[in-house]
Amino acid sequence: MQIIIANSIAGVGMPIAANTLKNTQSVLDSVEYGIRQVELDPTIHSVGRGGWPNVLGQAELDAAIMNGDTMETGAVGALQGYLHPISVARQVMEKLPHVLLVGYGAARFAAEQNMEAGENLTPESIEGWQKWLQSQNREPSAESLETEPLTDLAWRTTDPLTAKGTTIYLARNEAGSIASGVSTSGWAWKYPGRLGDSPLIGAGSYADSRYGAAACIGHGELAIRAGTARAVVLYLKMGMSLQAACKEAIEDLHHLKTSFRGSICLHTMDHNGNYCVVADGPEAHTYYWLWTDSMAAPEKRDALYPEELEA
Ligand code: GLY
């Protein structure tokens, strides 16, 4: 069974992801090509071009990709100046003995690989940032923050509507190979250098073709602390059903003590192509995109709430 799961904002990439999978059976190409479309869409404010910047007005992008057959992975964090962090992550996986590059090193490597350089800030994302600074009684410029400690401002960014956002893709081909991919501009107005769960393999995403795959959107700090994506796959390895594995991973998240709790939406599939998407938290209601080889076109589906999961 061929199947692709992607999150609610990922619809723009579903047609190319489905066609790629159908025509080539390459799960890595399917995931990468789908995500590239989302990264290019300036109306999506949590991924790539048009993503909300950090508190200093810089677009810092994170992404990861994983090959579930070989368990190879590549990731980038706080990448500036390149349009497709997912493709840079794939090059990290394929060309380096490392799995994660951040900041200057990630940008230097992207240049070496002739990745597409470009401006990810848009007039709308700059305006959104400036309006937010004004709402915090600050001058709308990075210069005005040069000497200010940013710790206090970081605590003022905990709006569940903006402290989240990522695109995720999971794909399985006819032969049972699975891949995962994620890309994000991260938490809006974040502290410079902040990484969420997306570039950290095992937190924001994980794929192992023997058992299944998982990827998270939402409040990345929680998924990092609980190792959520790896936990789901490990629960599958231990013999749990997919819904039971998701329920257990959500319970792990609930166990975390935290002064701010955003939403997490967990997208998962097992090695047979069964799937489960569950949304938890204050902004929990959401939907996702599904394509299988029996569908003429990708379809939208409602995510489950944790209480609907079977143990
Ligand atoms: N889940 C995306 C982030 O926390 O950056």
Boltz pocket constraint, residues with backbone or C-beta under 6 A from the ligand:
constraints:
  - pocket:
      binder: B
      contacts: [[A, 163], [A, 164], [A, 165], [A, 166], [A, 184], [A, 185], [A, 186], [A, 187], [A, 195], [A, 196], [A, 197], [A, 198], [A, 204], [A, 216], [A, 217], [A, 218], [A, 219], [A, 220], [A, 221]]
      max_distance: 6.0
